[in-house]
Amino acid sequence: MRYVHPLIDTQRDLLENTMTHDTSPRARARAHSLLLSAAGMTIKDITKIYPVDRDTVSTWIRKWEHEGPASLHDTPRSGRPAKLTPEEQQLAIA
């Protein structure tokens, strides 16, 4: 069984804050999963809460151990350049 290593208070506070206040749903799910794992919940049980594969939860734990807080958020991905200029994007949002 794989679990998150015991959390220190600052890590727990960061994960709890991310889980409740972050704007990214993915970051909130990762933080919550890590807290559940630290509380002793198995990966199998976490996959029942979040519809992800066992390997995904295991990756979240492994990345947390190696990258820390940076692992909670997605890294920028390559993709097609935007068709709209930044000004047009702001106008579209408004």
PyMOL commands that set and color helices and strands:
alter all, ss='L'
color gray80, all
select helices_A, chain A and resi 9-21+25-38+43-49+54-72+86-93
alter helices_A, ss='H'
color red, helices_A
deselect
rebuild
show_as cartoon
